[in-house]
């Protein structure tokens, strides 16, 4: 897995990036190119999610940055804080130029660490209900497929869990 670091994307940071992406990059040294458009689009969705489900760190979003040069390679985030029984759902995405390089697996491992450190009891993710790259990533990271369910946003999905 490539060495990555996570940049925390709380509501204030997301608003700052959306208002001035170039300024944020200058201030932090994080490089968005060649995926500036994808990053902005993802952060617009993240901002809407924050409006619906206000959450504090660590139950926010994260920008995965290649440690060697500060290039943004993907993003991930929790859908909300853990449920009362300790289950927390997250998602992730690798930017196109960095697919098939272990980035998604590295992000998944880091999300599991954050969930564990935050006190969650189970990390959970959904994939499309077919064998695909997302399922392989989750399997590599130690998740197990536990069945199918209907997600209110995505319809029929496979559920994957990692007990913490």
C-alpha positions in Angstrom: 0.0 0.0 0.0 1.3 3.5 -0.8 2.1 5.8 2.1 -0.8 8.2 2.5 -1.8 10.7 5.1 -5.3 11.9 5.8 -6.4 15.5 5.8 -9.4 16.0 8.0 -12.3 17.5 6.1 -14.6 19.0 8.8 -17.4 21.5 7.8 -15.1 24.5 8.1 -12.3 23.0 6.0 -14.8 21.9 3.3 -16.3 25.4 3.2 -12.8 26.9 2.9 -11.8 24.6 0.0 -15.1 25.2 -1.9 -14.7 29.0 -1.5 -11.1 29.1 -2.6 -9.6 25.8 -3.9 -6.4 27.5 -5.2 -5.9 29.3 -1.9 -6.3 26.2 0.1 -3.7 24.4 -2.0 -1.2 27.3 -1.6 -1.8 27.4 2.1 -1.4 23.7 2.8 0.7 22.3 0.0 -2.0 19.8 -1.0 -2.1 19.3 -4.8 -5.6 18.8 -6.4 -4.5 18.6 -10.0 -5.4 16.8 -12.2 -8.6 16.0 -10.2 -9.7 19.5 -9.0 -13.1 19.1 -10.6 -13.7 15.7 -9.0 -12.5 16.9 -5.6 -14.8 20.0 -5.7 -17.8 17.8 -6.8 -17.1 15.4 -4.0 -16.8 18.2 -1.4 -20.1 19.7 -2.6 -21.8 16.4 -1.8 -19.9 16.2 1.5 -21.1 19.7 2.4 -24.7 18.6 1.8 -24.1 15.5 3.9 -22.8 17.7 6.8 -25.9 19.8 6.5 -28.1 16.7 6.9 -26.0 14.9 9.5 -23.9 17.3 11.5 -21.0 15.4 12.9 -17.8 16.1 14.8 -14.3 14.8 14.2 -13.6 11.9 13.7 -17.0 11.2 12.1 -16.3 13.5 9.1 -14.6 13.2 5.7 -10.9 12.8 4.8 -8.8 13.7 1.9 -6.2 11.0 1.2 -2.9 12.6 0.2 0.2 10.9 -1.0 2.8 11.4 1.7 5.7 11.8 -0.7 4.4 14.9 -2.6 1.1 16.1 -1.2 -1.0 15.0 -4.2 -4.6 14.2 -3.4 -5.2 10.6 -4.4 -8.7 9.9 -3.0 -11.2 10.7 -0.3 -13.3 8.9 2.2 -15.7 9.6 5.0 -18.2 8.4 7.5 -21.9 8.8 6.6 -22.7 9.8 10.2 -21.6 9.1 13.8 -21.9 5.5 15.0 -25.4 4.1 15.7 -26.4 3.5 19.3 -25.1 -0.1 18.9 -21.7 1.1 17.7 -22.0 0.5 13.9 -20.4 3.2 11.7 -20.7 3.3 7.9 -18.1 4.8 5.6 -17.3 5.1 2.0 -14.3 5.8 -0.1 -13.2 6.7 -3.6 -9.9 6.8 -5.4 -9.3 9.5 -8.0 -9.0 8.0 -11.5 -5.2 8.5 -12.0 -4.6 6.5 -8.8 -6.9 3.5 -9.2 -5.4 0.0 -9.0 -2.5 1.2 -6.9 -3.5 0.2 -3.4 -4.9 3.6 -2.5 -8.4 2.4 -1.7 -7.1 -0.4 0.5 -4.8 2.1 2.4 -7.8 4.4 2.9 -10.0 1.6 4.1 -7.4 0.5 6.6 -7.1 4.0 7.9 -10.9 4.4 8.2 -11.0 1.2 10.3 -8.3 2.7 12.6 -10.2 5.9 13.0 -13.5 4.1 13.7 -11.7 1.9 16.3 -10.0 4.8 17.9 -13.3 6.7 18.0 -15.0 3.9 19.9 -17.1 2.3 17.2 -17.7 -1.4 17.6 -18.2 -2.3 13.8 -17.0 -0.6 10.7 -19.5 -1.1 7.8 -19.5 -0.4 4.1 -21.8 -1.1 1.2 -21.0 -2.1 -2.4 -23.0 -2.8 -5.5 -24.4 -6.3 -5.3 -21.8 -7.8 -7.7 -18.3 -9.0 -7.4 -16.1 -5.9 -8.1 -13.1 -3.9 -7.1 -14.7 -2.4 -4.0 -15.5 -5.9 -2.7 -11.9 -6.9 -3.3 -10.6 -3.9 -1.5 -12.8 -4.6 1.5 -11.8 -8.3 1.5 -8.1 -7.3 1.5 -8.7 -5.0 4.4 -10.3 -7.8 6.4 -14.0 -7.1 5.9 -16.5 -9.9 5.4 -19.6 -9.9 3.3 -22.5 -10.4 5.6 -25.5 -10.2 3.2 -27.7 -8.0 1.2 -29.9 -5.1 2.2 -31.8 -2.2 0.8 -30.0 1.1 1.2 -32.4 4.1 1.1 -30.1 6.0 -1.3 -28.6 3.1 -3.4 -31.2 0.4 -3.4 -30.0 -3.2 -3.2 -26.4 -3.4 -1.9 -24.1 -5.9 -0.3 -23.2 -5.2 3.3 -19.6 -5.7 4.5 -18.5 -5.5 8.1 -15.3 -5.4 10.2 -15.7 -6.0 13.9 -13.5 -3.6 15.9 
